[in-house]
Amino acid sequence: MAGINRPRVRAIYLLIITLLLAASGTAQKKAAKPQQLTGGKPVMWEKVNIRGRDLFYGPGGRGMMPDVSRVTFIKQEEGGHNKKYRIKDAAGRTWVAKLGREAQPETVSVRLLWALGYKTEVNYLVPTITIPGKGTLRNVRLEARPDDVDRLDEWKWKSNPFVGTNELQGLKMMMMFFNNWDVLDLQNKVLKVDGNRQGTELHYIVSDLGSTMGRLGNNNFPIIYRFGRSTGKPHHYAGSKFVKGTKDGEVILAYKGKNRGLFKHITVEQGRWLADLLLKLDERQIRDAFRAANYSQSDIDIYTTAVLKRIYDLDRATAY
């Protein structure tokens, strides 16, 4: 048998990677661009009473709980990897229903971010829902589409009003805290909210937090960094690391995957800022976040222990 032409194999491998990267870039460029930003005060995070936050009902509270006793189907949403439907509930509120494996972890991630003071969407996990023409579905995430909130353009991780601030660096750390392997600009959104006393605000949020609460990929190579990653897997989450330690005044996160540079140059002081927020969460609140996502009791136990350990690890790494 003739020997393997190694230079040719390498060339083919590089060509495949180049074509895949080009296809990915083209797909992102073709995505429809939402309405451009307009005036308002940029807000990403605000100081809140963390211990007083109800993580079962989340940012919408009990008052915005969807009434799914009667549902009206509006349309199927375009884009994304998970099937989504726009619906109206019995109270006349509009929601985007997300099906699939991302529904439960996204419900949790939104609640934990909101608990710390970050701006988020309003969402709920409904264990069962009947959508006309689509059937009866289990574990569906409903995300609110209020009439008084305008969804504007995406914001970029490397270029925004919060570059260098505690809140942006803290948000990056929280993406690693969740094992979010889909940290891309296109997952971000600016919401224009007309407040009563505060005036118009532009809320900088991470709109898609579905690729979380599992495991990151197992390498840093182009394309194949995807291998090994998972979503909503408690044992995978519990078995992975969050913080490696500190070096030269910076927090070293245990990140593997795309956009590695995003998670560098986070100072120990910025890590301490986030740790002080996370330490205000109690075990009951953490359990409530997973209970709201309809996880089993055994999964709640695994996740809660893992979340508490990550808080402890960051606290220990950034202790002065």
Protein Blocks (a to p, Z undefined) as FASTA:
>chain_A
ZZddfklmmmmmmmmmmmmmmmmmmmmmmpccdddddeddddfbdcddfklpcfknomno
mmloccfkbccdfbdceejjbdcdddddfkopacdddedjklmmmmmmmmmmmmnopacd
dddddfbacdehiapcehiadddddfkbccdddddfklcfkgoiaklmmmmmmmmmnopa
bbcfklgccdddddfklopadddddfblklghiacdfbfbehjlmgopaehiaklmmmpc
fbfbdeehiacdfbedehklmmgoiafklmmmmmmmmmmpcfklmmmmmmmnopafklmm
mmmmmmmmmmmmmmmmmpZZ
